[in-house]
């Protein structure tokens, strides 16, 4: 009786082990795919800016791309103003 119970347990373990290994392999194969599809959130950069006519500063946050674009536009505006004032 004990021997047949051990044999039955061994057969059951043998049947579930490949399925468990296959499901584990399938899970690990699927895990990188969602991570690759996941889009990264842009890093936010927050600054405290003074507002003309107010004593209270204003906190503004930009993504790194937006901040770079804004700085470039401000640089171009400054150059345009300097060029106009020299004429």
C-alpha distance (Angstrom), angle and dihedral (degrees) to the residues before:
residue distance angle dihedral
X1 . . .
X2 3.81 . .
X3 3.79 90.4 .
X4 3.80 93.5 51.8
X5 3.83 90.6 48.7
X6 3.82 90.3 52.0
X7 3.80 90.4 47.5
X8 3.80 91.3 50.0
X9 3.81 91.3 48.5
X10 3.81 90.8 49.1
X11 3.81 91.6 49.9
X12 3.81 91.0 49.3
X13 3.79 91.6 48.8
X14 3.79 90.9 47.9
X15 3.81 91.0 51.6
X16 3.82 95.2 48.5
X17 3.80 97.8 40.6
X18 3.84 97.4 71.1
X19 3.79 90.5 43.3
X20 3.77 91.1 49.8
X21 3.79 90.8 46.2
X22 3.79 90.7 48.3
X23 3.79 92.3 49.1
X24 3.81 90.4 47.2
X25 3.80 90.3 49.8
X26 3.78 90.7 47.4
X27 3.80 91.0 50.8
X28 3.79 92.8 50.2
X29 3.80 90.7 46.6
X30 3.81 90.5 51.9
X31 3.80 95.8 44.5
X32 3.84 97.9 74.9
X33 3.81 92.9 47.2
X34 3.84 96.2 64.0
X35 3.79 90.0 42.7
X36 3.80 89.8 54.6
X37 3.80 91.8 48.5
X38 3.79 92.6 48.9
X39 3.77 110.0 102.3
X40 3.74 116.8 -137.2
X41 3.76 117.4 -122.4
X42 3.77 112.7 -120.6
X43 3.77 115.6 -107.9
X44 3.80 111.7 -104.9
X45 3.77 120.3 -137.5
X46 3.81 115.0 -162.3
X47 3.78 124.4 -160.0
X48 3.77 133.8 -176.5
X49 3.80 109.2 -132.8
X50 3.76 127.7 -171.7
X51 3.79 115.6 -124.4
X52 3.79 119.1 -141.4
X53 3.80 110.1 -113.2
X54 3.78 94.8 16.2
X55 3.77 133.3 90.9
X56 3.78 91.8 -154.8
X57 3.82 115.2 86.0
X58 3.79 119.1 -136.2
X59 3.80 121.8 -131.0
X60 3.81 113.5 -142.9
X61 3.78 127.7 179.6
X62 3.79 126.8 -156.2
X63 3.77 135.6 177.8
X64 3.79 113.6 -112.4
X65 3.83 90.8 -106.4
X66 3.81 93.0 49.4
X67 3.79 91.9 47.6
X68 3.81 92.1 51.0
X69 3.81 90.7 49.4
X70 3.80 91.8 47.8
X71 3.80 92.5 49.9
X72 3.81 90.6 50.0
X73 3.82 91.3 50.9
X74 3.82 91.2 48.5
X75 3.81 90.2 50.1
X76 3.83 90.9 50.7
X77 3.81 91.6 48.5
X78 3.81 91.1 50.3
X79 3.81 91.5 50.3
X80 3.82 90.5 48.0
X81 3.82 91.4 51.1
X82 3.82 91.9 47.1
X83 3.80 91.2 49.3
X84 3.82 92.1 50.0
X85 3.82 93.2 48.1
X86 3.83 92.2 52.7
X87 3.84 92.7 59.9
